[in-house]
Amino acid sequence: MANERMNLMNMAKLSIKGLIESALNLGRTLDSDYAPLQQFFVVMEHCLKHGLKAKKTFLGQNKSFWGPLELVEKLVPEAAEITASVKDLPGLKTPVGRGRAWLRLALMQKKLSEYMKALINKKELLSEFYEPNALMMEEEGAIIAGLLVGLNVIDANFCMKGEDLDSQVGVIDFSMYLKDGNSSKGSEGDGQITAILDQKNYVEELNRHLNATVNNLQAKVDALEKSNTKLTEELAVANNRIITLQEEMERVKEESSYILESNRKGPKQDRTSEGQALSEARKHLKEETQLRLDVEKELEIQISMRQEMELAMKMLEKDVCEKQDALVSLRQQLDDLRALKHELAFKLQSSDLGVKQKSELNSRLEEKTNQMAATIKQLEQRLRQAERGRQSAELDNRLFKQDFGDKISSLQLEVEELTRQRNQLELELKQERERKLQNNRSIPGKGSQKAEPKMDGKHKIQEENVKLKKPLEESHRLQPHPVDEQDQPLLSEQPQMCQLCQEDGGLPKYVCKNCRGIFCNACSTNELPLPSSIKPERVCNPCHKHLMKQYSTSPS
């Protein structure tokens, strides 16, 4: 009963909601042919029939909700008008038809919710018609009465005279309340599945009740057939008895006629005795005739009842077929929703896999980001260290310039002085050589004697050149010299001598950009980039070796 109440309340919610939405979308007055309105009355009829105390009749249990509705005029005086109108309608012959007409008139009057609330509040009056656990006796009835308030916005117009409300079959069409399963997603699909399961349970419960009613009616039909056979047998016995009585009556008539003739001839006492026997025979014949009429009347009643039972069976079979069709459609909808649920579950799994993959990718990206952040931090630390090293190097350079600036200038002056002395000595040496050559040419015999002193003077000059070269190299290491714009041979009015090979021929001489010495082409063929210039410059062979060693030991 609790499940039935819940299912009926859910159906009432669906029908009222659908009726209000469709009526507002339609935007006109509703009539009796409007399908959602018809389904609303069917649902209300089922709600009013739930838990009714049945009145036992020969045809079975008769449940009529007209009795409770008649009580409304006692509770609300305004309902007396529609009750009187229902009773005055000529086409209504059954209580069910009157109850359906009452509901329609109450909806037209827009006071259906008020009448239902007044009826539900009087539980002591409803207990005469309903079981204790019926829908009208529980809180579901009050909820439905509250939902009926929304129907006051609907304008309805019904013509009761032309409608056959007695023979209408109250079957709920669930297809009107089933939505398309493909348009729902997530929780909406689950809600529809639960709603359809509730509807399916309700239809199965109704089907079970109908099957029980059909079984009861079938048992009653069997009992009626048995009683009919007994009555036919009794009728045959009665007919046979009537025939025998007729034969006896004819025989009695013949005997009476014979007796009358004999009485005309015989004494009066015999007439009286025969008259009494004749009256008794007539009385007996009358009783038998009355008995035959009663049996025939009972047989006609049984035949009419059997016809009514057959008609009821046909209507129940039709109702059962409609219920089965509705159940089949509900099962099909349930299968579709299950397939939709499986599809949604598959999509959910695929989306979960996608989320997992994206989360893994995100974690990898985070790891790479962390690694890059750590690398950036290390680079920043190295940059700070390099900046500190550069600052310290600049500081050292400033300190070095402050400490050795005066020394470098004094050394440069000394180098220039030494260079002048060397040039002067070289000039003197050259002049001495020329003078010696002239002397040798003039005195050839003395050349061999003076060769050794000449070699001794040459060695002395070379030693002086080496001594002069060392301070020059030290001064050039401390401070690089400016770079010449063009690497051209040194032109001078006086001839120059190579400091390495001591050749003073007519070949061009070049200045080493590192030590600023004068060398021939063969002794200064190499070029290297110097700290004072980015482009490679001509250097002498000793400076080239020295610079190559220095570059290999300190690659920075």
Helices and strands as residue ranges (DSSP letters): H 2-26, H 35-49, E 55-57, E 60-62, H 66-70, H 72-75, H 79-88, H 95-108, H 112-121, H 123-126, G 135-137, H 139-147, G 148-153, G 174-177, G 181-183, H 187-265, H 268-442, H 447-478, E 509-511, E 518-520, E 526-529, E 536-539, H 541-553
